[in-house]
Amino acid sequence: MDTIYILIILVALLLLNVILTLSKKRRLPKAGTYQPDFEFKPCEIYPYEKKMLLTKTEYKFYMILKKKCDDKNLLICPKVRMEDFLSVTDRQNFYKYRGYIKSRHIDFLICNSKLYLLAGLELDDYSHQQEKAKKIDDFKDNVFHTIDLPLYRIKVTDEDYDKQIDYMLRDLRV
């Protein structure tokens, strides 16, 4: 009988020790006083490096577009994620439709000086002839049609971009 009481007391003490150990919250020092236990080495922790935002082709087009948009007081937003300018309206299938737009971008958005969206622009090079790219292009075309915003597809060719940009600006009536 005494052995049972001793075992119960030992188990109770062990449980009490575990509870006290777990309940002790590690308190963080006051803001600005924390010193990490290690030397921070960004290149070992985060395997990233910066790169250019635009490709050479996109940059060449951007510079021509910028000059023409500056003349009309329009703003250019490059590589905008679709989720940043679209809202999913179907609450029952929110994650399904969000999945279609969260990792897709539009090459350029044209806005007025108050950042009101006027049009989207996609540069279409040879890669847009592939079947997968055609499906994505169709999806983007349909989305822009749904939100009643023009999406201009600019063909990447050796010829000048001026004519295509002028057509778009005339069509926007800006």
Salt bridges, closest charged atoms under 4 A:
GLU58 OE1 - LYS79 NZ 3.33
ASP70 OD2 - LYS66 NZ 2.86
GLU83 OE1 - ARG81 NH1 2.87
GLU83 OE2 - ARG98 NE 2.45
ASP84 OD1 - ARG81 NH2 2.65
ASP107 OD1 - HIS105 NE2 3.35
GLU122 OE1 - LYS140 NZ 3.15
ASP124 OD1 - HIS128 ND1 3.24
ASP124 OD1 - ARG153 NH1 2.92
ASP124 OD2 - LYS155 NZ 3.89
ASP137 OD2 - HIS128 ND1 2.70
ASP137 OD1 - ARG153 NH1 3.52
ASP141 OD1 - ARG153 NE 2.96
ASP162 OD1 - LYS68 NZ 3.44
ASP166 OD1 - LYS68 NZ 2.82
